[in-house]
Amino acid sequence: MGNYFDVREQITARQENINRKNILLNKQISEKYARAGSFMNKGGQMRLVAKRMRKKAEELSEQKMDLRSEDKTINSFIIPCQSGIKGEIARISSFKVIKNGCSFEKEASIELRRNEHLLIKGPNGIGKTSLLDSLFKNNSEGSRIANGVTVGYYCQDFSVLNSEETVYESLSSVAGARSEDAMRSIAAGFLITRDLMESKIKNLSEGQKGLISFARLVMQEPGLLIVDEPTNHMDMESIESLQTSLEKYDGTVIFVSHDREFITGLATRILEIKHDGTVTDFEGTYEEYLASQSLAG
């Protein structure tokens, strides 16, 4: 299935094809105008030839192609934070760790407020996604989201999207009081075209689902963002854009990622679950955490 890189690769290929055609047309147009000027200077019947040349150059100019709106690069975006929230946004007092196929409870003491970014780090299968799911559903005794906080969830399997809905229905469900024009404007920033709006979620590539998920987050204006491996299908330019957006986000972020640069630029607190089931809770940046581990080692 297609990913972010596929989407951008297709866009780049179309852009390069358009640019090649326009370069060729520009060359032909320049030649026509140059010859028209030469014939115009000769006077007499050559002036008629010059006029035909100019007309041909104008016709060629009309053939030059513009980039399709859906082929423009993804706009940098801001995820607005829910207004009016303060104090503790989320609390984790315990969570389940999976080791050798068995699940057991680990205690924690994590309170998160606005502008705090918690990285949950650990090997695959240790229980990271299960922890994110329980936070999103707010159905675990070991974790709690403050009352009234809107939660935006980007999950790597896109299971929060209703596969039977059209893109239009999916976006409309989180558009709130926005007008349809405002909703479509946000969608356009994520390369979501008018035609794509009528497609069902189940018929989209992973790359397209990812773009729709980000558009939904912008419209949701959450107070808490839960993000599970958002860089899995992204190229470097998209990762940098996402990182910048999350750094500017004014709410709380809980995320899982294996991308070193993405983690380094975003994390302000680290919860690491190791292979042996031991847990480390560190308040600070990822670079500070690595330095502390080196000293401890």
N, C-alpha and C positions, 0 to 999 in steps of 0.2 A: 504494500500500500504506500501511497505517496506520503512524504513527510515535508517539513518546512524547507529542507534543502531542495526537494523536488519542485516545490512551488516556486521558489526563487530562481532555480535553474531554468524552469520553463519561461519565467518572466524575462530573465537575462537573454535567453536565446531569441525571444521575440524582439526584444529591444535591439539586439545586435543586427537582426535581419532588417529591421526598419532603418537603422542607422546606415547599413550598407546601401540600401536602396536610395536613401536620401543623399548620400555622398555621390552616387552615380548621377542622380538627377541634378544635383548642384553643379556637377562638372558639365553636363550637357547644357544646362541653363546658361552658365558662364560663357560657354563656347557660342551659343546662339546670340547672346547679347553682344559679344565681341565682334562676331561676323556682321551683325546688324549695324553696328557702329561704323565698321569698315565700308559697308555698302552705302550707308547714308552719306558718307563723305564723298562718294564718287558721283552723287547726283543723278539726274535723269531717271531712267528705268530702274536703276539700282535702288532708288528710294522705295519703290514698291516691294522689291525683294527684301529690303531692310524691315519694312513693316510686317511682312509675313514672318520673318525671323523673330521679331519681337513678340508677335502673337503666339508663335510656337513656344517661345521661352515662357510666356505667361501660362500657357496650357500645361507645360511641364511642371511649372511651379505649383499648380493646383493639384498635381499628382503626388506631391510630397506628403508623407504620412506623419500623423501625430501619434504619440504613444496612446494606447487605449487607457482609459482611466484605471482599469483593473491591473494594468501592467506597470503602474508607477510603484515606487518602493513604499513599504509600509511606513506610515507616519509614526514618529515618536509619539508616545501616548502617556497620559497620566491617569492613574487609577484614583479617583477621588475617595477620600475617607469619609465614612459616615459622620455626620455632624452631631455634636452634643454628647459624645461619649467621653468619659474620663474615669480615672481610677483603674482598678484591676479589670482587664479585658478577659483574660483566661487564666485558669489555674490547673496545674497538673500535680496531683498528690500521689498518684500511683498509676502504673501501666503494666501491661503484660509483655513479657519477653518470651520468645520461642527459642528453645535450645534442645537439639536432638529430638525434634518432633514433639516436645512437651512444652506446655505453657505454664509460666509461673509469674507471680506478681512481684514487682519491684516498687519500692517507695521512692518518692521524689518530693521536692518542695520548690515548685516553680510557679512564680506569679509574673504575669506579663502585662505590661502597660503599653500605651501608644509609643510608636517609634522603636520598639524592641523587636528584634528579628532572631527567632530561635531556630537554629539548625539542629535537626535530628539526624544523627550520623550513626552508621553501623552497616554490617554486611547484609546482603540480600537474605530475606527470609527470617530476619531476627524480630520483626514485628513493627517496623517503622510505619508502613502503610496502614496497618491495623490501628495504630495509635492515631494517625491522621483521620481515619474513618470515624473512630469513636469520638474524636473532638468535633468533627463536622456534624455528626448526628446528635451530639451532646447527650449521649445515652449511657455513659459510663460513670460509675461511682467515683472513679479515680481522676476524673477531669471535669471541668465545668467552664462553660462560657457565660459571661455575665449577662443578666437579663437585658433584652432589648438590643443586643449587639447583632448586627447583620454579618453573616459569615459568607465569604466567597471562597469556593473550593475549586482549584484546578487539579484534577486527578489524572494520572498518566494514562488510564484506560478510557477516559472520557465518559465514565458511567453516570456522571451527574447529568449528562445530556440525554434527553428523551429521543431515542433513535427513530421513533415514529413521527415525531414532529418535523415540520419544515423549518428551515433556518429562520424564516420570518416569524413563525410561532415561537421558536426558542428565544429569539431576541425580544419579541413583544412581551413575553412572560416576565422579563426583568426590566423592561423599559420604564416602568413606573409612570409618572405623569408626563414623560417626554412626548413631544409630538412625533408623528411618523417621520417627518422630515428630519428631526433631530436624531432619531434612532437610525435612520438610513445614512445620515452623515457620519455617525460613529462607525457604522458597519463598513462604509466605504474606506475609512482609514485603515481597515484590516483586510482590504482587497475583497470584500464581500459585495459582489455585484448584484444587480437587479435579478439576473437569471438565477444566480446561486440562491437567492432568497426563497425561490420556489422549490428548491431541492430538499429532499428528506435527509435528515442527519445520517441515517444509516447508509446512504449512498455516497457519502463524502469520504475523501482521503483523511488520514490522520492529520496531515498538515492543515487542511481546511477546518477540521474539528478544533484544532488548537487555536486557530485564528478566531473562530466563533466563541471559544471559551474565554479568550482575552477580551473580546468585545462585550461579552456578558459581564465580566468583572468590572469593566469601566462603567457599565450601566447600573450595576448593583450598588455601587458606592459602599463597599463593606467596611466594617470597623475592624474585622479580623480576616486576614487572607491566609488560607491553608493551601500550600502549593507543593505538589508531589512530582518531582523529576520533570520540571518544565523544559529543560534544555535537551532532553533526549533526542528530539527530532529537529533540532535547530542548528543553523550555521552560525559562524562567529558573529556576524553583523546582527543577527536576530537576538543572540544571547546578550550582546552588549546593550541593545535597545531595551530588552527585558530587565536587565540588571539596573540600568538607569531608572527605569520606571518604578521598580520596587524600592530603590534607594530614596526616591522622591516621595513614595507613598507615606502618608502621615499616620497610618494605623499600625496594627500589630501584624507581624508575619511569622508563621510557623511553616518551615519548609524542609524538604528532603531533596538533596542533590549530591551527585558525585563529581560535579564539575568544579575543579579546584579554584579557578579564577572567579567563577560565579560565587562560590562560597566565601572566598576571601573578601570580596567586595561588599557582601551583604550581611553576614552573620554578626550579631552582637552578643550572642550567647550560644553555647554548644551543649547539647545533650548527646553524649556518645554511648552507644550500647555495643560492647565488645563481643567477640566470638564466644568468650567463656561466660557471657551473661552479666559481667560486671558493668556498672554504669558510672559515668563521670558527668557531672554537671559543672560547667565552667562559665562564669560571667566575664565576657570580654570578646575580642575579635578572634578570628580563626588563627591569624598569625601569632597572637598572644597565647592562644591555646597550644599551638604546636611548640612554642618556646617553653611553655610550662611543662609539657610532656618530655621534652629533651632534658630539662633540668631534673625532672623526676626520675628519668631513666639513668 
